Amino acid sequence: MKNKTLVLLVVPPAGAEPKMSGNSVDLNSASNFAVLAGTAVDNTGKTAVHGGDVGASHGPDIIGFPPGTVSPPHTTHAADAVALQAHTDLTTAYDAAVAMPLTHDLSGQDLGGLTLLPGVYHFSSAATLHGTLTLKDQDDPNAQFVFQIGTTLTTASNSSIISINGGATTWVKGGVYWQVGGSATLGAASDFAGNILAREDIMINADASIRDGSALSQVGRVTLDSNQITKGDLPIT
């Protein structure tokens, strides 16, 4: 018997499409950061950060830059007024994401193989991604995807997130937001997309990338290892 691949298309019922306007996540000054830790940023290897600052709001340690690079005009901020304000705005955005009414409960499901429309997706505990997650923007430049994750987010090595019917560059105006109640771990060589708003640590393993997004931790450490992190529609090189 041949193996069959099941792809689940999650579509709201007719007349029940999620209404995102007026009920969205806004990072405010935290949107200027591609990487923001609560305590420290610790990098190994030639991580390249494009389109955003790197900062630690409550600790002086930003380790590994160089060999890591931050593309000008962006820079690093260690426990200064800019990083502290970004932390305040991150907390506000995190709380707003938690409070948003869910449109779909995906608790217990793996994100791999799913095709999702804009909306608010809830996981009561952990969320995992094996394989490919497809986000269908529906040609809406303001499409927003919010993932409410109770505990941890983990992606497998070589996993990926792709966008169709609008393209990843539209995420700058709308956005993909991963609200994580605990820690987040991106697997080696994975191709991730969107803004991680984690309560605790964020670990990005070797050669993983984040497109059109950021790694933002409220109280934890962000650990990097030869990664590409790109905000906006700047190309990854």
DONU-821800 format. One record per residue: residue in three letters; z, x, y of N, C-alpha, C, O in turn. Coordinates in pm, whole numbers. Example, Ala and Ser with C-alpha at 12.3 -4.5 7.8 and 13.67 -1.06 7.14 Angstrom:
2
- type, n.z, n.x, n.y, ca.z, ca.x, ca.y, c.z, c.x, c.y, o.z, o.x, o.y
- Ala, 780, 1319, -569, 780, 1230, -450, 780, 1320, -330, 846, 1424, -332
- Ser, 708, 1285, -225, 714, 1367, -106, 787, 1290, 3, 804, 1341, 114
//
This chain:
237
- type, n.z, n.x, n.y, ca.z, ca.x, ca.y, c.z, c.x, c.y, o.z, o.x, o.y
- Met, 0, 86, -120, 0, 0, 0, 0, 89, 124, 78, 183, 135
- Lys, -89, 57, 218, -95, 137, 339, 22, 103, 431, 66, -12, 440
- Asn, 70, 205, 499, 177, 181, 596, 122, 108, 717, 11, 138, 762
- Lys, 196, 14, 769, 155, -60, 887, 249, -30, 1002, 370, -19, 983
- Thr, 194, -16, 1120, 273, 9, 1240, 293, -121, 1315, 195, -186, 1352
- Leu, 414, -158, 1338, 446, -281, 1411, 469, -249, 1556, 555, -167, 1589
- Val, 392, -312, 1644, 408, -297, 1788, 455, -429, 1844, 387, -531, 1829
- Leu, 569, -430, 1907, 627, -552, 1961, 596, -562, 2108, 633, -474, 2186
- Leu, 528, -669, 2148, 500, -695, 2289, 602, -794, 2339, 606, -909, 2295
- Val, 684, -750, 2433, 787, -837, 2488, 731, -904, 2613, 706, -837, 2713
- Val, 711, -1036, 2607, 653, -1111, 2718, 748, -1225, 2752, 791, -1298, 2663
- Pro, 781, -1243, 2881, 867, -1356, 2916, 800, -1488, 2883, 677, -1496, 2888
- Pro, 875, -1592, 2849, 817, -1723, 2824, 744, -1774, 2947, 777, -1737, 3059
- Ala, 646, -1859, 2927, 570, -1916, 3039, 665, -1982, 3138, 756, -2056, 3100
- Gly, 642, -1953, 3265, 725, -2010, 3369, 857, -1940, 3388, 938, -1982, 3471
- Ala, 881, -1831, 3310, 1010, -1762, 3319, 992, -1614, 3347, 1074, -1532, 3307
- Glu, 883, -1579, 3417, 862, -1440, 3451, 975, -1391, 3540, 1018, -1463, 3630
- Pro, 1023, -1268, 3517, 1135, -1220, 3597, 1097, -1205, 3743, 989, -1156, 3774
- Lys, 1184, -1247, 3832, 1165, -1234, 3975, 1246, -1115, 4025, 1369, -1118, 4027
- Met, 1174, -1010, 4066, 1243, -888, 4100, 1268, -873, 4250, 1359, -800, 4289
- Ser, 1189, -941, 4334, 1204, -922, 4478, 1340, -970, 4523, 1390, -1073, 4478
- Gly, 1402, -892, 4612, 1533, -927, 4662, 1644, -897, 4564, 1762, -921, 4593
- Asn, 1609, -845, 4448, 1710, -815, 4347, 1666, -687, 4277, 1619, -689, 4164
- Ser, 1683, -576, 4348, 1626, -451, 4300, 1725, -337, 4319, 1831, -353, 4379
- Val, 1686, -222, 4265, 1767, -102, 4275, 1712, -16, 4389, 1592, 10, 4394
- Asp, 1798, 29, 4479, 1758, 114, 4590, 1848, 237, 4593, 1969, 225, 4613
- Leu, 1789, 355, 4571, 1866, 478, 4567, 1904, 531, 4705, 1991, 617, 4717
- Asn, 1839, 481, 4810, 1863, 531, 4945, 1857, 684, 4949, 1758, 740, 4902
- Ser, 1957, 754, 5001, 1943, 899, 5017, 1939, 973, 4884, 1892, 1086, 4878
- Ala, 1988, 911, 4776, 1980, 974, 4644, 1835, 987, 4598, 1806, 1066, 4509
- Ser, 1744, 909, 4658, 1603, 918, 4622, 1542, 1051, 4664, 1433, 1086, 4618
- Asn, 1612, 1126, 4750, 1563, 1258, 4790, 1589, 1365, 4684, 1540, 1477, 4696
- Phe, 1664, 1330, 4579, 1702, 1427, 4477, 1625, 1402, 4347, 1612, 1288, 4301
- Ala, 1574, 1510, 4291, 1517, 1505, 4156, 1626, 1531, 4053, 1620, 1479, 3941
- Val, 1724, 1611, 4091, 1839, 1641, 4004, 1965, 1634, 4089, 1975, 1701, 4192
- Leu, 2062, 1554, 4046, 2189, 1546, 4116, 2300, 1533, 4012, 2299, 1441, 3930
- Ala, 2394, 1626, 4015, 2507, 1624, 3923, 2635, 1590, 3999, 2643, 1608, 4120
- Gly, 2734, 1540, 3924, 2864, 1520, 3985, 2941, 1650, 3994, 3015, 1671, 4090
- Thr, 2925, 1737, 3894, 3002, 1862, 3890, 2915, 1986, 3903, 2940, 2069, 3991
- Ala, 2813, 2002, 3817, 2734, 2124, 3819, 2596, 2100, 3759, 2577, 2012, 3675
- Val, 2501, 2182, 3803, 2368, 2188, 3743, 2356, 2324, 3675, 2381, 2427, 3737
- Asp, 2319, 2323, 3548, 2312, 2446, 3470, 2173, 2457, 3408, 2140, 2380, 3317
- Asn, 2092, 2550, 3455, 1955, 2564, 3407, 1935, 2693, 3329, 1991, 2798, 3363
- Thr, 1853, 2683, 3222, 1805, 2798, 3147, 1653, 2796, 3150, 1592, 2691, 3130
- Gly, 1590, 2910, 3176, 1445, 2918, 3172, 1378, 2875, 3301, 1443, 2852, 3403
- Lys, 1245, 2864, 3293, 1163, 2841, 3412, 1142, 2691, 3437, 1030, 2642, 3436
- Thr, 1252, 2622, 3461, 1243, 2482, 3502, 1175, 2475, 3638, 1202, 2556, 3726
- Ala, 1087, 2377, 3656, 1018, 2356, 3784, 1046, 2214, 3832, 1019, 2117, 3762
- Val, 1101, 2203, 3953, 1135, 2075, 4012, 1043, 2051, 4131, 1037, 2133, 4223
- His, 970, 1939, 4129, 874, 1906, 4234, 914, 1774, 4300, 950, 1678, 4232
- Gly, 906, 1769, 4432, 919, 1643, 4503, 1061, 1596, 4529, 1080, 1483, 4574
- Gly, 1161, 1679, 4502, 1298, 1637, 4527, 1394, 1754, 4527, 1361, 1862, 4478
- Asp, 1513, 1733, 4583, 1616, 1835, 4590, 1691, 1846, 4457, 1679, 1760, 4370
- Val, 1769, 1953, 4446, 1860, 1973, 4334, 2000, 1987, 4394, 2020, 2065, 4487
- Gly, 2097, 1912, 4341, 2229, 1917, 4402, 2342, 1890, 4305, 2323, 1835, 4197
- Ala, 2463, 1931, 4349, 2587, 1899, 4280, 2682, 1846, 4387, 2716, 1917, 4482
- Ser, 2726, 1721, 4372, 2798, 1657, 4481, 2942, 1704, 4494, 2995, 1711, 4604
- His, 3008, 1736, 4380, 3150, 1768, 4385, 3182, 1903, 4321, 3295, 1926, 4277
- Gly, 3084, 1989, 4316, 3107, 2122, 4259, 3013, 2223, 4321, 2903, 2186, 4363
- Pro, 3053, 2349, 4328, 2972, 2451, 4394, 2865, 2511, 4304, 2786, 2593, 4350
- Asp, 2862, 2473, 4176, 2780, 2546, 4080, 2642, 2484, 4061, 2629, 2375, 4006
- Ile, 2541, 2554, 4107, 2401, 2526, 4073, 2350, 2655, 4012, 2313, 2748, 4084
- Ile, 2346, 2660, 3880, 2324, 2784, 3806, 2181, 2786, 3752, 2130, 2685, 3703
- Gly, 2116, 2901, 3760, 1984, 2918, 3700, 1868, 2890, 3791, 1757, 2866, 3743
- Phe, 1889, 2891, 3923, 1782, 2879, 4022, 1788, 3000, 4115, 1868, 2998, 4209
- Pro, 1705, 3108, 4095, 1607, 3124, 3988, 1675, 3160, 3855, 1794, 3188, 3852
- Pro, 1595, 3157, 3744, 1450, 3147, 3734, 1393, 3008, 3760, 1272, 2995, 3780
- Gly, 1476, 2904, 3759, 1427, 2772, 3796, 1379, 2769, 3940, 1427, 2847, 4023
- Thr, 1284, 2681, 3972, 1229, 2672, 4106, 1236, 2528, 4158, 1227, 2432, 4082
- Val, 1251, 2517, 4288, 1247, 2389, 4359, 1135, 2400, 4462, 1142, 2484, 4552
- Ser, 1034, 2317, 4451, 918, 2328, 4540, 955, 2290, 4682, 1015, 2184, 4704
- Pro, 921, 2375, 4782, 945, 2343, 4922, 869, 2215, 4961, 765, 2184, 4902
- Pro, 920, 2142, 5061, 1034, 2175, 5147, 1170, 2141, 5087, 1272, 2152, 5155
- His, 1174, 2102, 4962, 1300, 2064, 4899, 1381, 2188, 4864, 1328, 2299, 4852
- Thr, 1512, 2167, 4847, 1603, 2279, 4831, 1723, 2238, 4747, 1722, 2132, 4684
- Thr, 1826, 2320, 4745, 1947, 2291, 4670, 2061, 2254, 4766, 2066, 2301, 4879
- His, 2151, 2170, 4717, 2269, 2127, 4793, 2390, 2129, 4701, 2395, 2056, 4603
- Ala, 2486, 2213, 4734, 2607, 2226, 4652, 2728, 2179, 4732, 2772, 2247, 4825
- Ala, 2780, 2062, 4696, 2903, 2007, 4755, 2898, 2003, 4908, 2999, 2026, 4974
- Asp, 2780, 1975, 4962, 2769, 1961, 5108, 2758, 1814, 5145, 2761, 1726, 5058
- Ala, 2744, 1787, 5275, 2742, 1649, 5322, 2622, 1572, 5266, 2633, 1452, 5239
- Val, 2510, 1640, 5249, 2390, 1574, 5196, 2412, 1530, 5052, 2380, 1416, 5016
- Ala, 2468, 1618, 4970, 2494, 1585, 4830, 2601, 1477, 4817, 2591, 1389, 4731
- Leu, 2702, 1482, 4902, 2809, 1382, 4897, 2756, 1243, 4933, 2793, 1144, 4870
- Gln, 2669, 1235, 5035, 2611, 1106, 5071, 2520, 1054, 4960, 2520, 935, 4930
- Ala, 2444, 1144, 4898, 2358, 1104, 4787, 2442, 1049, 4671, 2403, 953, 4605
- His, 2557, 1112, 4647, 2646, 1064, 4541, 2696, 923, 4573, 2701, 838, 4484
- Thr, 2731, 898, 4697, 2776, 765, 4737, 2665, 662, 4715, 2691, 554, 4663
- Asp, 2543, 697, 4754, 2431, 605, 4737, 2394, 587, 4590, 2353, 478, 4549
- Leu, 2409, 692, 4511, 2386, 680, 4367, 2485, 582, 4306, 2446, 498, 4224
- Thr, 2610, 590, 4344, 2711, 499, 4291, 2678, 355, 4327, 2694, 265, 4244
- Thr, 2633, 332, 4450, 2595, 197, 4493, 2476, 146, 4411, 2475, 30, 4369
- Ala, 2377, 233, 4390, 2260, 193, 4312, 2297, 165, 4166, 2247, 70, 4106
- Tyr, 2383, 249, 4112, 2430, 231, 3974, 2498, 94, 3959, 2469, 20, 3865
- Asp, 2587, 63, 4050, 2659, -64, 4044, 2562, -182, 4060, 2580, -285, 3996
- Ala, 2461, -165, 4145, 2362, -272, 4163, 2283, -295, 4034, 2255, -409, 3998
- Ala, 2249, -186, 3964, 2176, -199, 3838, 2261, -271, 3733, 2210, -354, 3658
- Val, 2390, -237, 3728, 2481, -302, 3633, 2488, -453, 3658, 2495, -532, 3564
- Ala, 2486, -491, 3785, 2507, -631, 3823, 2382, -718, 3811, 2393, -840, 3820
- Met, 2266, -659, 3791, 2144, -738, 3786, 2142, -829, 3663, 2177, -784, 3554
- Pro, 2103, -956, 3679, 2095, -1046, 3564, 1985, -1001, 3469, 1873, -973, 3512
- Leu, 2016, -995, 3340, 1919, -946, 3244, 1810, -1050, 3219, 1832, -1171, 3230
- Thr, 1690, -999, 3186, 1582, -1088, 3144, 1557, -1079, 2994, 1500, -1171, 2935
- His, 1599, -967, 2931, 1583, -950, 2786, 1698, -868, 2732, 1740, -770, 2793
- Asp, 1749, -907, 2616, 1853, -831, 2547, 1788, -756, 2432, 1740, -818, 2336
- Leu, 1785, -623, 2440, 1726, -539, 2336, 1831, -467, 2255, 1800, -369, 2187
- Ser, 1953, -511, 2259, 2062, -445, 2188, 2026, -426, 2041, 1984, -520, 1973
- Gly, 2043, -303, 1993, 2017, -273, 1854, 1874, -238, 1822, 1845, -198, 1709
- Gln, 1783, -252, 1918, 1642, -218, 1894, 1611, -78, 1944, 1671, -30, 2041
- Asp, 1517, -12, 1877, 1465, 115, 1925, 1351, 84, 2023, 1274, -9, 2002
- Leu, 1342, 163, 2130, 1238, 140, 2230, 1100, 184, 2184, 1000, 141, 2240
- Gly, 1095, 268, 2083, 967, 316, 2033, 880, 202, 1981, 928, 118, 1905
- Gly, 753, 199, 2021, 660, 96, 1976, 660, -30, 2060, 578, -118, 2036
- Leu, 749, -41, 2157, 755, -160, 2241, 658, -149, 2358, 632, -40, 2409
- Thr, 606, -264, 2401, 532, -276, 2526, 606, -377, 2611, 621, -493, 2573
- Leu, 653, -334, 2727, 741, -416, 2810, 678, -447, 2944, 606, -365, 3001
- Leu, 705, -567, 2993, 668, -609, 3128, 784, -579, 3223, 896, -553, 3178
- Pro, 758, -582, 3355, 869, -561, 3450, 983, -658, 3423, 961, -775, 3393
- Gly, 1105, -608, 3433, 1221, -692, 3407, 1347, -609, 3392, 1346, -489, 3419
- Val, 1454, -673, 3351, 1583, -609, 3332, 1616, -618, 3183, 1630, -727, 3128
- Tyr, 1629, -502, 3118, 1646, -493, 2974, 1785, -439, 2943, 1825, -334, 2994
- His, 1858, -511, 2860, 2000, -483, 2837, 2024, -431, 2697, 1970, -483, 2599
- Phe, 2107, -326, 2688, 2158, -275, 2562, 2309, -278, 2570, 2368, -217, 2659
- Ser, 2373, -348, 2479, 2518, -360, 2485, 2588, -227, 2458, 2699, -204, 2506
- Ser, 2523, -139, 2382, 2581, -7, 2356, 2473, 98, 2376, 2423, 114, 2487
- Ala, 2435, 171, 2271, 2341, 283, 2286, 2196, 235, 2284, 2164, 130, 2228
- Ala, 2110, 314, 2349, 1965, 293, 2345, 1899, 420, 2294, 1940, 531, 2330
- Thr, 1796, 404, 2211, 1723, 518, 2156, 1574, 498, 2174, 1525, 385, 2182
- Leu, 1502, 610, 2180, 1356, 606, 2186, 1299, 707, 2087, 1318, 828, 2102
- His, 1231, 656, 1986, 1153, 737, 1892, 1008, 692, 1905, 979, 573, 1897
- Gly, 916, 786, 1925, 777, 747, 1942, 745, 718, 2087, 791, 790, 2176
- Thr, 666, 612, 2112, 614, 584, 2247, 658, 447, 2295, 647, 348, 2223
- Leu, 708, 443, 2418, 737, 319, 2490, 629, 298, 2594, 598, 390, 2670
- Thr, 572, 178, 2599, 468, 145, 2696, 522, 46, 2798, 577, -58, 2762
- Leu, 505, 79, 2926, 547, -9, 3035, 421, -64, 3102, 337, 11, 3150
- Lys, 410, -195, 3103, 290, -263, 3152, 317, -315, 3294, 388, -413, 3313
- Asp, 258, -246, 3391, 288, -276, 3532, 223, -403, 3583, 266, -456, 3686
- Gln, 121, -455, 3514, 50, -576, 3557, -14, -560, 3695, -20, -655, 3773
- Asp, -61, -440, 3724, -129, -412, 3852, -42, -442, 3973, -93, -470, 4082
- Asp, 88, -437, 3955, 182, -464, 4065, 239, -331, 4116, 312, -264, 4043
- Pro, 206, -292, 4241, 259, -165, 4293, 410, -165, 4311, 470, -59, 4330
- Asn, 472, -283, 4307, 617, -292, 4322, 687, -327, 4191, 802, -369, 4191
- Ala, 617, -309, 4080, 677, -341, 3950, 803, -259, 3929, 806, -139, 3954
- Gln, 908, -325, 3881, 1035, -256, 3858, 1086, -287, 3718, 1088, -402, 3673
- Phe, 1127, -180, 3650, 1186, -189, 3517, 1329, -134, 3527, 1349, -22, 3573
- Val, 1425, -212, 3485, 1565, -169, 3487, 1619, -179, 3345, 1609, -284, 3281
- Phe, 1677, -69, 3297, 1737, -66, 3165, 1888, -48, 3181, 1934, 54, 3233
- Gln, 1964, -147, 3136, 2109, -144, 3142, 2160, -99, 3005, 2148, -173, 2907
- Ile, 2218, 20, 2998, 2258, 79, 2871, 2409, 99, 2872, 2462, 172, 2955
- Gly, 2476, 35, 2778, 2622, 33, 2780, 2686, 169, 2757, 2786, 201, 2820
- Thr, 2630, 248, 2666, 2694, 375, 2634, 2600, 493, 2656, 2605, 556, 2762
- Thr, 2514, 525, 2560, 2433, 647, 2568, 2283, 617, 2557, 2242, 517, 2497
- Leu, 2204, 705, 2616, 2058, 703, 2603, 2017, 832, 2533, 2054, 942, 2576
- Thr, 1940, 819, 2425, 1892, 936, 2352, 1744, 918, 2320, 1704, 816, 2265
- Thr, 1663, 1019, 2355, 1523, 1016, 2316, 1497, 1127, 2215, 1555, 1235, 2223
- Ala, 1409, 1099, 2120, 1377, 1195, 2015, 1282, 1301, 2068, 1215, 1281, 2169
- Ser, 1275, 1413, 1999, 1178, 1517, 2031, 1038, 1458, 2027, 1004, 1379, 1939
- Asn, 956, 1497, 2125, 815, 1457, 2134, 796, 1308, 2159, 684, 1258, 2144
- Ser, 899, 1236, 2196, 883, 1096, 2234, 818, 1088, 2372, 812, 1188, 2444
- Ser, 770, 969, 2409, 701, 957, 2537, 711, 816, 2593, 737, 719, 2521
- Ile, 690, 808, 2724, 682, 680, 2795, 551, 680, 2872, 523, 774, 2947
- Ile, 470, 575, 2855, 344, 565, 2926, 340, 436, 3006, 411, 340, 2975
- Ser, 255, 434, 3108, 238, 316, 3192, 92, 272, 3185, 1, 354, 3187
- Ile, 71, 139, 3179, -64, 84, 3180, -73, -27, 3283, 29, -80, 3327
- Asn, -195, -63, 3320, -221, -169, 3418, -152, -142, 3551, -85, -229, 3605
- Gly, -168, -25, 3602, -109, 7, 3732, -90, 155, 3749, -115, 208, 3857
- Gly, -47, 223, 3646, -36, 368, 3650, 98, 415, 3699, 168, 345, 3773
- Ala, 134, 535, 3657, 266, 589, 3685, 291, 609, 3833, 406, 606, 3877
- Thr, 184, 631, 3913, 208, 657, 4055, 265, 535, 4126, 327, 549, 4232
- Thr, 246, 415, 4070, 302, 296, 4135, 453, 292, 4124, 518, 217, 4196
- Trp, 511, 372, 4034, 655, 369, 4014, 731, 422, 4136, 852, 401, 4149
- Val, 660, 490, 4225, 724, 538, 4346, 770, 419, 4431, 877, 425, 4492
- Lys, 691, 311, 4435, 724, 195, 4517, 815, 99, 4444, 910, 46, 4502
- Gly, 788, 75, 4318, 873, -12, 4239, 980, 71, 4174, 1082, 101, 4236
- Gly, 958, 110, 4051, 1048, 206, 3991, 1090, 171, 3849, 1084, 56, 3806
- Val, 1131, 275, 3778, 1190, 263, 3646, 1329, 324, 3655, 1344, 440, 3693
- Tyr, 1431, 247, 3621, 1570, 289, 3638, 1645, 272, 3506, 1644, 165, 3444
- Trp, 1709, 380, 3465, 1786, 382, 3341, 1933, 395, 3377, 1981, 506, 3400
- Gln, 2005, 285, 3382, 2149, 286, 3410, 2221, 310, 3279, 2213, 228, 3187
- Val, 2292, 422, 3270, 2352, 466, 3145, 2504, 476, 3163, 2552, 552, 3247
- Gly, 2578, 398, 3084, 2722, 395, 3099, 2793, 521, 3054, 2906, 546, 3095
- Gly, 2727, 600, 2969, 2784, 727, 2924, 2691, 842, 2957, 2659, 865, 3074
- Ser, 2647, 915, 2854, 2562, 1032, 2875, 2419, 1002, 2833, 2392, 906, 2761
- Ala, 2326, 1087, 2881, 2185, 1075, 2846, 2135, 1209, 2792, 2168, 1314, 2846
- Thr, 2057, 1204, 2684, 2000, 1324, 2623, 1852, 1303, 2598, 1814, 1209, 2527
- Leu, 1768, 1390, 2656, 1624, 1384, 2633, 1588, 1491, 2531, 1624, 1607, 2547
- Gly, 1516, 1452, 2426, 1480, 1543, 2319, 1380, 1648, 2361, 1308, 1631, 2460
- Ala, 1375, 1756, 2287, 1284, 1866, 2316, 1140, 1817, 2321, 1096, 1739, 2236
- Ala, 1067, 1865, 2422, 924, 1836, 2439, 896, 1687, 2455, 783, 1643, 2433
- Ser, 995, 1609, 2494, 971, 1468, 2519, 914, 1450, 2659, 934, 1533, 2747
- Asp, 841, 1340, 2677, 774, 1310, 2804, 834, 1180, 2856, 792, 1070, 2819
- Phe, 934, 1194, 2943, 1013, 1081, 2990, 962, 1038, 3128, 894, 1114, 3197
- Ala, 996, 915, 3167, 956, 866, 3298, 1067, 779, 3355, 1131, 703, 3282
- Gly, 1089, 789, 3485, 1185, 706, 3554, 1310, 780, 3595, 1328, 898, 3565
- Asn, 1396, 707, 3663, 1519, 762, 3719, 1637, 734, 3626, 1667, 618, 3596
- Ile, 1703, 840, 3580, 1824, 825, 3499, 1944, 819, 3592, 1970, 914, 3665
- Leu, 2017, 709, 3588, 2140, 692, 3664, 2253, 690, 3562, 2292, 583, 3514
- Ala, 2306, 807, 3530, 2406, 818, 3424, 2546, 830, 3484, 2565, 891, 3589
- Arg, 2640, 772, 3415, 2780, 788, 3455, 2828, 929, 3423, 2900, 990, 3502
- Glu, 2788, 982, 3306, 2839, 1111, 3260, 2727, 1215, 3253, 2635, 1212, 3334
- Asp, 2733, 1306, 3156, 2641, 1420, 3151, 2498, 1377, 3121, 2473, 1275, 3058
- Ile, 2404, 1460, 3168, 2263, 1447, 3133, 2218, 1581, 3076, 2232, 1684, 3141
- Met, 2163, 1578, 2955, 2110, 1699, 2893, 1961, 1681, 2870, 1919, 1587, 2802
- Ile, 1882, 1772, 2926, 1737, 1768, 2909, 1698, 1891, 2828, 1703, 2003, 2878
- Asn, 1660, 1869, 2704, 1635, 1979, 2612, 1503, 2050, 2640, 1424, 2005, 2723
- Ala, 1482, 2160, 2569, 1374, 2253, 2599, 1238, 2185, 2608, 1198, 2108, 2520
- Asp, 1168, 2215, 2718, 1029, 2174, 2741, 1011, 2024, 2758, 898, 1975, 2755
- Ala, 1119, 1950, 2775, 1106, 1808, 2808, 1070, 1792, 2955, 1099, 1879, 3037
- Ser, 1006, 1680, 2987, 966, 1655, 3126, 1010, 1516, 3169, 1026, 1425, 3087
- Ile, 1028, 1501, 3300, 1050, 1371, 3362, 941, 1352, 3466, 927, 1434, 3557
- Arg, 864, 1244, 3454, 761, 1211, 3551, 808, 1096, 3640, 875, 1003, 3593
- Asp, 772, 1102, 3767, 802, 994, 3861, 946, 948, 3851, 975, 829, 3845
- Gly, 1037, 1046, 3849, 1176, 1008, 3835, 1272, 1121, 3862, 1238, 1219, 3927
- Ser, 1394, 1105, 3811, 1501, 1198, 3845, 1611, 1191, 3741, 1618, 1098, 3660
- Ala, 1698, 1291, 3745, 1816, 1296, 3658, 1938, 1299, 3749, 1966, 1401, 3812
- Leu, 2012, 1188, 3754, 2121, 1171, 3850, 2248, 1134, 3775, 2255, 1029, 3710
- Ser, 2349, 1219, 3783, 2476, 1195, 3715, 2587, 1177, 3818, 2596, 1253, 3915
- Gln, 2670, 1075, 3798, 2779, 1050, 3893, 2893, 1150, 3881, 2935, 1209, 3980
- Val, 2943, 1170, 3759, 3063, 1252, 3743, 3043, 1370, 3649, 3135, 1448, 3628
- Gly, 2924, 1383, 3592, 2902, 1485, 3490, 2815, 1601, 3534, 2788, 1621, 3653
- Arg, 2772, 1676, 3434, 2688, 1795, 3451, 2546, 1760, 3410, 2525, 1679, 3319
- Val, 2448, 1821, 3476, 2309, 1811, 3435, 2267, 1947, 3380, 2275, 2048, 3449
- Thr, 2223, 1948, 3254, 2183, 2071, 3187, 2032, 2070, 3166, 1976, 1975, 3111
- Leu, 1966, 2177, 3211, 1820, 2188, 3207, 1780, 2307, 3122, 1856, 2403, 3107
- Asp, 1657, 2300, 3066, 1608, 2410, 2983, 1456, 2411, 2985, 1391, 2343, 2906
- Ser, 1400, 2488, 3077, 1253, 2505, 3086, 1184, 2370, 3096, 1093, 2340, 3019
- Asn, 1227, 2290, 3192, 1176, 2153, 3208, 1081, 2141, 3327, 1077, 2228, 3414
- Gln, 1007, 2031, 3330, 927, 1990, 3445, 982, 1857, 3493, 982, 1759, 3418
- Ile, 1028, 1853, 3617, 1081, 1728, 3674, 1005, 1700, 3801, 1008, 1779, 3895
- Thr, 936, 1587, 3805, 845, 1557, 3914, 874, 1418, 3969, 866, 1320, 3896
- Lys, 906, 1410, 4097, 921, 1282, 4164, 790, 1246, 4232, 709, 1333, 4265
- Gly, 769, 1114, 4252, 647, 1071, 4319, 525, 1092, 4231, 535, 1096, 4108
- Asp, 410, 1106, 4296, 287, 1119, 4220, 235, 1261, 4220, 116, 1285, 4202
- Leu, 327, 1358, 4239, 287, 1498, 4232, 253, 1534, 4088, 321, 1488, 3997
- Pro, 150, 1615, 4067, 113, 1649, 3929, 209, 1748, 3867, 266, 1832, 3937
- Ile, 227, 1739, 3736, 301, 1839, 3661, 204, 1949, 3625, 98, 1922, 3568
- Thr, 237, 2073, 3658, 146, 2184, 3632, 208, 2278, 3529, 147, 2378, 3492
//
